[in-house]
Amino acid sequence: MNFFPKDVAVSLVDDAFIFCTQTQAMPLVLPAYVAIQTGTVRTLACGEEAKAMLGRAPGNITVVSTLAEGIPADHQAAELLFRFGLRKLLGGALLLRPRVIVAVRNYEPVKLAVKNMAIAGGAREVYLIEMGMATAIGMDLEVEKPEIKAVLSVSNDWFEFAVISLAGVLAGTNGAIGTKSFVEDIQNHCVLAGHFRPEGSAIESQLLSGGLDPAAVADLPGWEVWAGRTEQGRLTSQSVSRDDVALGLMPSLVRMTERIKRVLRTLPDEKQCQLSRATIHAAGAAMAIPGLAQVIAGQLGYSVTPYPADVHPSIEGGKQVLKELTFLKRMKVSKD
């Protein structure tokens, strides 16, 4: 039993619950899945172990996704996973509950849901910080200075864009666009153009390996992706050209970049000029797609630089804020 719990930073991003203390070098990353016995509340597995059961679990086991677009989708399962993460991070049961700071989407319905989840999941006090601010701090951007910084997170099923200056978020936007919508758009394009529907997992795998970078797949005529199964259960495959991929994901990409452009147009001319000489810092699971940053930059007309990290930088931002809790007011973190 831990008699002296540490403060904990948490980030709900990239389809995962990420936990870390101030002094911990490597965060605990739990995929946002819980396996329960069907018809009961008995928990059988959490995180990676539960995710591995997707599509393989027998009928008496139900695998529940606890997050949808960065929001707790199944509140009971989310509480279970949050409690599991705290105990695994801090080493068993706690006599005193820890204080927790959670990086969340800047979306009002999220805030109360996350606070209730964290309290029910074992937190003593819950502080919320906007994902954009946490990400910028984690990237070591000088958020307290007047020069503006822009950060973009593109996750599996949502994105968030924030413009930051003087320790505050000047403007921003977010929405339900991410890797999943890119994959669905490519599938729909293939149906219209080639009269077949490739499997989503094959497209996602190819995006992450070959991506949109022509140099990465220059010697290939296109992708060979699973198109489905025959009546005998055999997998069939067809080729998907790079042009099909680039055209296919454009509907979601354009919707996202148009929303970002509307935000940028609200900035004073001086701030827009500052940003044109700087860059938009990008993170998130979708940014692992080779060439995506360049395509987004082409749509926006601004430089976009992917942040090199295995784990989303918002968790590092939460850690830095924990080191000096007086930052909670200066960085406009809200305690509800």
C-alpha positions as CSV (number, residue, x, y, z in Angstrom):
1,M,0.0,0.0,0.0
2,N,1.3,3.5,-0.9
3,F,0.8,5.8,2.1
4,F,2.3,8.9,0.3
5,P,0.8,9.1,-3.2
6,K,2.5,11.2,-5.8
7,D,0.8,13.8,-8.0
8,V,0.0,12.2,-11.4
9,A,-0.2,13.6,-14.9
10,V,-2.7,12.0,-17.3
11,S,-3.4,12.5,-21.0
12,L,-6.4,11.2,-22.9
13,V,-5.0,11.1,-26.5
14,D,-4.1,8.7,-29.3
15,D,-6.8,6.2,-28.2
16,A,-5.0,5.7,-24.9
17,F,-4.8,6.7,-21.2
18,I,-1.3,7.9,-20.6
19,F,-0.1,8.2,-16.9
20,C,3.1,9.6,-15.5
21,T,4.5,11.1,-12.2
22,Q,6.9,14.0,-12.0
23,T,9.9,11.8,-11.6
24,Q,9.0,8.9,-13.9
25,A,11.2,8.7,-17.0
26,M,8.8,6.6,-19.1
27,P,5.1,7.1,-18.9
28,L,2.6,4.2,-18.6
29,V,0.5,4.0,-21.8
30,L,-2.7,2.0,-21.6
31,P,-4.7,1.5,-24.8
32,A,-8.3,2.6,-24.0
33,Y,-9.9,-0.9,-23.8
34,V,-11.3,-3.0,-21.1
35,A,-12.4,-6.6,-21.4
36,I,-15.3,-7.6,-19.1
37,Q,-17.3,-10.8,-18.7
38,T,-20.4,-10.4,-20.8
39,G,-23.5,-9.5,-18.8
40,T,-21.5,-8.7,-15.7
41,V,-19.2,-5.9,-14.4
42,R,-16.3,-8.4,-13.8
43,T,-13.1,-7.0,-15.3
44,L,-10.9,-9.6,-17.1
45,A,-8.3,-7.4,-18.7
46,C,-7.3,-3.7,-19.2
47,G,-5.2,-1.8,-21.7
48,E,-2.9,-3.8,-24.0
49,E,-4.2,-7.2,-22.9
50,A,-7.8,-6.1,-23.6
51,K,-6.9,-4.6,-27.0
52,A,-5.3,-7.9,-28.0
53,M,-8.7,-9.6,-27.5
54,L,-10.4,-7.4,-30.1
55,G,-12.0,-9.6,-32.7
56,R,-10.7,-12.7,-31.0
57,A,-12.7,-12.8,-27.7
58,P,-15.3,-15.6,-27.2
59,G,-18.9,-14.7,-26.8
60,N,-18.7,-14.6,-23.0
61,I,-16.1,-11.7,-23.1
62,T,-16.9,-8.2,-24.3
63,V,-14.1,-5.8,-25.2
64,V,-15.2,-2.2,-24.5
65,S,-13.6,0.9,-26.0
66,T,-13.5,3.5,-23.3
67,L,-12.7,6.6,-25.4
68,A,-14.3,8.0,-28.5
69,E,-12.9,11.2,-30.0
70,G,-10.9,11.8,-26.8
71,I,-14.1,11.6,-24.7
72,P,-15.0,8.8,-22.2
73,A,-17.5,6.7,-24.2
74,D,-18.3,4.1,-21.6
75,H,-18.1,5.8,-18.2
76,Q,-18.0,2.7,-16.1
77,A,-15.3,1.1,-18.2
78,A,-13.3,4.4,-18.3
79,E,-13.4,4.5,-14.5
80,L,-12.1,1.0,-14.3
81,L,-9.3,1.7,-16.6
82,F,-8.4,4.9,-14.9
83,R,-8.3,3.2,-11.5
84,F,-6.2,0.3,-13.0
85,G,-3.7,2.8,-14.4
86,L,-3.3,4.7,-11.1
87,R,-2.7,1.5,-9.2
88,K,-0.3,0.1,-11.7
89,L,1.6,3.4,-11.8
90,L,1.8,4.0,-8.1
91,G,2.1,0.4,-6.9
92,G,-1.1,-1.0,-5.5
93,A,-3.9,0.4,-3.3
94,L,-3.6,3.9,-2.0
95,L,-4.4,5.1,1.5
96,L,-4.5,8.7,0.2
97,R,-5.7,9.5,-3.3
98,P,-3.3,11.4,-5.6
99,R,-3.9,14.8,-7.1
100,V,-4.2,14.5,-10.9
101,I,-3.9,16.8,-13.8
102,V,-5.5,15.7,-17.0
103,A,-4.9,17.0,-20.5
104,V,-8.1,16.9,-22.4
105,R,-9.7,18.3,-25.6
106,N,-10.9,21.8,-25.4
107,Y,-14.5,20.7,-25.7
108,E,-16.9,21.6,-22.9
109,P,-18.8,18.3,-22.6
110,V,-15.5,16.5,-22.1
111,K,-14.6,18.4,-18.9
112,L,-17.3,17.3,-16.5
113,A,-17.2,13.8,-17.8
114,V,-13.4,13.6,-17.3
115,K,-13.5,15.1,-13.9
116,N,-16.3,12.6,-12.7
117,M,-14.3,9.7,-14.3
118,A,-11.1,10.7,-12.5
119,I,-12.7,11.2,-9.1
120,A,-14.6,7.8,-9.4
121,G,-11.3,6.2,-10.6
122,G,-9.3,7.2,-7.5
123,A,-8.2,10.8,-7.8
124,R,-8.4,13.2,-4.8
125,E,-8.3,16.4,-6.7
126,V,-8.6,16.9,-10.5
127,Y,-7.2,19.7,-12.5
128,L,-7.8,20.0,-16.3
129,I,-5.5,21.5,-18.8
130,E,-6.3,22.1,-22.5
131,M,-4.6,19.6,-24.8
132,G,-3.1,22.4,-26.9
133,M,-1.4,24.0,-23.9
134,A,-0.2,20.7,-22.5
135,T,1.2,19.8,-25.9
136,A,3.0,23.1,-26.3
137,I,4.6,22.9,-22.9
138,G,5.6,19.3,-23.5
139,M,7.3,20.4,-26.8
140,D,9.3,23.0,-24.7
141,L,7.7,25.9,-26.6
142,E,8.0,29.2,-24.7
143,V,4.3,29.6,-24.1
144,E,4.7,32.6,-21.7
145,K,6.3,34.8,-24.4
146,P,4.2,37.1,-26.7
147,E,5.3,35.5,-29.9
148,I,2.6,33.1,-31.0
149,K,3.0,29.3,-31.2
150,A,0.7,27.0,-33.0
151,V,0.3,23.3,-32.2
152,L,-1.7,20.6,-34.0
153,S,-2.6,17.2,-32.6
154,V,-4.1,14.6,-35.0
155,S,-5.1,11.5,-33.2
156,N,-6.9,8.3,-34.3
157,D,-10.4,9.9,-34.4
158,W,-10.0,13.6,-33.6
159,F,-7.8,16.6,-34.0
160,E,-7.1,19.8,-32.0
161,F,-5.5,23.0,-33.2
162,A,-4.5,25.8,-30.8
163,V,-2.7,29.2,-31.1
164,I,-0.9,30.1,-28.0
165,S,0.6,33.4,-26.7
166,L,1.3,34.8,-23.2
167,A,0.4,31.6,-21.5
168,G,-3.1,31.5,-22.9
169,V,-4.9,29.9,-25.9
170,L,-5.8,32.8,-28.3
171,A,-7.9,30.7,-30.6
172,G,-8.4,27.1,-31.6
173,T,-10.6,24.4,-33.1
174,N,-11.1,20.7,-32.9
175,G,-13.2,18.0,-34.5
176,A,-13.8,14.3,-35.2
177,I,-11.2,13.9,-37.9
178,G,-8.1,11.6,-37.6
179,T,-6.6,8.4,-38.9
180,K,-9.9,6.6,-38.9
181,S,-11.7,9.1,-41.1
182,F,-8.7,9.1,-43.5
183,V,-9.0,5.4,-43.8
184,E,-12.8,5.5,-44.3
185,D,-12.4,8.2,-47.0
186,I,-9.8,6.1,-48.9
187,Q,-12.1,3.1,-48.6
188,N,-15.0,5.1,-50.0
189,H,-12.9,6.4,-52.9
190,C,-11.8,2.9,-53.8
191,V,-15.4,1.8,-53.9
192,L,-16.3,4.7,-56.3
193,A,-13.1,4.5,-58.4
194,G,-12.3,0.8,-58.4
195,H,-15.5,-1.0,-57.4
196,F,-13.9,-2.7,-54.4
197,R,-13.6,-1.9,-50.7
198,P,-10.1,-2.6,-49.1
199,E,-10.0,-3.6,-45.5
200,G,-9.4,-0.7,-43.1
201,S,-6.6,-2.4,-41.2
202,A,-4.7,-2.9,-44.5
203,I,-5.0,0.7,-45.4
204,E,-4.0,1.9,-42.0
205,S,-0.9,-0.4,-42.0
206,Q,0.1,0.9,-45.4
207,L,-0.4,4.5,-44.4
208,L,1.9,4.1,-41.4
209,S,4.6,2.2,-43.4
210,G,4.5,3.9,-46.8
211,G,2.4,6.9,-46.1
212,L,2.0,9.8,-48.5
213,D,5.7,10.4,-49.1
214,P,6.3,9.5,-52.8
215,A,10.0,8.8,-52.1
216,A,9.0,6.1,-49.6
217,V,7.2,4.1,-52.3
218,A,8.8,5.4,-55.5
219,D,9.6,2.0,-56.9
220,L,6.1,0.6,-56.3
221,P,3.2,0.9,-58.8
222,G,0.9,1.2,-55.8
223,W,-0.2,-0.7,-52.7
224,E,-1.5,-4.2,-52.6
225,V,-4.2,-4.3,-50.0
226,W,-6.6,-6.9,-48.8
227,A,-9.9,-6.3,-50.7
228,G,-12.0,-8.9,-48.8
229,R,-12.6,-12.7,-48.6
230,T,-14.0,-15.1,-51.1
231,E,-16.8,-17.5,-50.3
232,Q,-14.1,-20.0,-49.5
233,G,-12.6,-17.6,-46.9
234,R,-9.5,-16.8,-48.9
235,L,-8.1,-13.3,-48.9
236,T,-8.2,-11.4,-52.2
237,S,-6.1,-8.4,-53.0
238,Q,-6.1,-5.5,-55.5
239,S,-3.7,-2.7,-56.1
240,V,-4.3,0.8,-54.8
241,S,-2.3,3.6,-56.5
242,R,-0.7,6.4,-54.6
243,D,-3.0,8.8,-56.4
244,D,-6.0,6.9,-55.1
245,V,-4.7,7.2,-51.6
246,A,-3.9,11.0,-51.9
247,L,-7.3,11.7,-53.5
248,G,-9.1,9.4,-51.1
249,L,-8.1,11.1,-47.9
250,M,-8.7,14.6,-49.2
251,P,-12.3,15.1,-48.0
252,S,-11.3,14.7,-44.3
253,L,-8.1,16.5,-44.8
254,V,-9.8,19.5,-46.4
255,R,-12.4,19.7,-43.7
256,M,-9.7,19.8,-41.1
257,T,-7.5,22.3,-42.8
258,E,-10.5,24.6,-43.7
259,R,-11.4,24.7,-40.0
260,I,-7.8,25.6,-39.1
261,K,-7.7,28.3,-41.8
262,R,-10.8,29.9,-40.4
263,V,-9.1,30.1,-37.0
264,L,-5.9,31.6,-38.5
265,R,-7.9,34.3,-40.4
266,T,-9.3,35.5,-37.0
267,L,-5.7,36.4,-35.9
268,P,-4.4,40.0,-36.3
269,D,-2.2,40.5,-39.3
270,E,0.8,40.8,-37.1
271,K,0.2,37.4,-35.5
272,Q,-0.4,35.8,-38.9
273,C,2.9,37.3,-40.1
274,Q,4.7,35.9,-37.0
275,L,3.4,32.4,-37.7
276,S,4.3,32.5,-41.4
277,R,7.9,33.0,-40.3
278,A,7.7,30.2,-37.8
279,T,6.0,26.7,-38.0
280,I,3.0,24.8,-36.8
281,H,4.2,22.1,-34.4
282,A,2.3,18.8,-35.0
283,A,2.0,15.6,-32.9
284,G,-0.4,12.7,-32.5
285,A,-0.7,9.2,-33.8
286,A,-1.7,10.3,-37.3
287,M,1.4,12.4,-37.7
288,A,3.4,9.1,-37.9
289,I,2.0,8.8,-41.4
290,P,5.0,9.7,-43.6
291,G,4.3,12.8,-45.7
292,L,1.1,13.9,-43.9
293,A,2.8,17.0,-42.4
294,Q,3.8,18.1,-45.9
295,V,0.3,17.6,-47.3
296,I,-1.2,19.5,-44.4
297,A,1.3,22.3,-45.0
298,G,0.4,22.4,-48.6
299,Q,-3.2,22.9,-47.8
300,L,-2.6,25.5,-45.1
301,G,0.2,27.5,-46.7
302,Y,2.2,27.4,-43.4
303,S,5.1,25.2,-42.4
304,V,4.2,22.1,-40.4
305,T,6.8,20.3,-38.4
306,P,6.1,16.9,-36.9
307,Y,7.3,16.5,-33.3
308,P,9.6,13.4,-32.9
309,A,8.3,11.5,-29.9
310,D,7.1,7.9,-29.2
311,V,4.5,9.2,-26.8
312,H,2.3,12.3,-27.2
313,P,4.1,15.4,-25.7
314,S,1.0,16.4,-23.8
315,I,2.0,14.0,-21.0
316,E,5.4,15.7,-20.7
317,G,3.5,19.0,-20.5
318,G,1.4,17.7,-17.7
319,K,4.6,16.5,-15.9
320,Q,6.1,20.0,-16.2
321,V,3.0,21.6,-14.8
322,L,3.0,19.2,-11.8
323,K,6.5,20.3,-10.9
324,E,5.2,23.7,-9.8
325,L,1.5,23.6,-9.1
326,T,1.4,27.4,-9.0
327,F,1.5,27.1,-12.8
328,L,-2.1,25.9,-12.7
329,K,-3.3,29.5,-12.6
330,R,-0.6,31.1,-14.7
331,M,-1.1,28.6,-17.5
332,K,-4.9,29.0,-17.3
333,V,-5.5,25.5,-16.1
334,S,-9.1,25.1,-14.7
335,K,-9.9,23.4,-11.5
336,D,-13.6,22.5,-11.6
